[in-house]
Amino acid sequence: MRDRSDQPAMSYDPFGEPVAFPAHGLSTAGDRRARTVAVIGFWLVAATLLAGRIYFAEEPVAQMVANAHAQVVTFITAIL
């Protein structure tokens, strides 16, 4: 008995002629896990960037730059 993954999948080219190509088997558990981790990582970064934009939206840019500059100066002075 042949599995479905053993049979070539049928498709049609733009001119309507049938084109056979080998069907890909089911992905392994490692592939699915890696894909899931990548999707979770992507959405985590997207949510973090969105939360940062929402959090800093009320603070004017000039004040935010001045605060960052003051923090960098304080950090460098503390190191030296």
Residue, then its C-alpha position, 0 to 999 in steps of 0.5 A: m500500500r502506498d502512503r499519500s506522501d509517496q504519491p506525486a501531487m498534481s498541479y497545473d501550469p498556467f497553460g492547463e497542462p498537468v505537472a507532477f511534483p513529489a509531495h513533501g512528507l510530514s515535517t518532523a517534530g524538530d522542524r515543528r518545534a523550531r518553527t513554533v519557537a521562531v513564531i513565538g520569538f517573532w511575536l514576542v519581539a513585535a509585542t515588546l516593540l509595540a509596548g515600548r512605543i505605547y509606553f514612550a508615546e506620552e514622553p516627548v522625544a527631546q525629553m527622552v533623549a535628554n534623559a538617555h543622555a543623562q543616564v549614559v553620563t551618569f553610568i560613565t561617571a560611575i565607571l570612571 
